[in-house]
Amino acid sequence: MKNIKAIIFDLGAVILNINYQNTIDAFSKLGVKNASTFYSQKVQANLFNQIETGDITAEKFLTELQKETNNASANQVSKAWNDMLLDLPENRLAVIQSLKKEYSIYLLSNTNTIHIDAFKKKIGDVKWRKFCNLFNKMYLSHELGLRKPNAAIFEYILREQNLKPQEVFFIDDSPEHIEGANKLGVKTHHLKKGEEIATLFAGRVQ
């Protein structure tokens, strides 16, 4: 961590527990054919890219998803889409809070308005405000119109925060996103399945 001034955290599977299979299974139950190729962590239809960059509204997204089902309602589709969102472990929040004493802390997530609204509702207003306050700033793809692993989203943060790539440590569970950051010279850690940020920063956090 020598010369590091800022740490950028991904959200899903790094801070917030998620299970993509839950949504794939829910899509299948609603009649979506080949749900695992229609949507997964590694593969997704362009529809999902569009909602993550804010190119389409939540209503349009749900309407298009409904067309892939056996007459499922918008509420059923929305629930299936949110089924991947699990819990928010307190120990991870404590790690980030402790790191904030020494570094600027940012959140960078490929996400969408439906998931963010569901996440807020899931944890409640008080915990949501506490969560937001952990970060110097949160960068959400659907608000920026940019998404990982494209260089533009990393360059946007570096420029706005006046940071050099070598001063930034980026943590993400996606190899593609890690590769995108590496190409710019950002220092990275690929958080593999079963790995914890609490373990990653063991000894540094009180």
Buried (B, 14 or more C-beta within 10 A) or exposed (E): EEEBBBBBBBBBBBBBBBBBBBBBBBBBBBEBEEBBEBBBBEEBEEBBBBBBBBBBEBEEBBEBBBEBBEEBEBEBBBBBBBBBBBEBBEEBBBBBBEBBEEBBBBBBBBBBBBBBEBBBEBBEEEBBEEBEEBBEEBBBBBBBEBBBBBEEBBEBBBEEBEBEBBBBBBBBBBEEBBBBBBEBEBBBBBBEEEBBBBEBBEEEBE
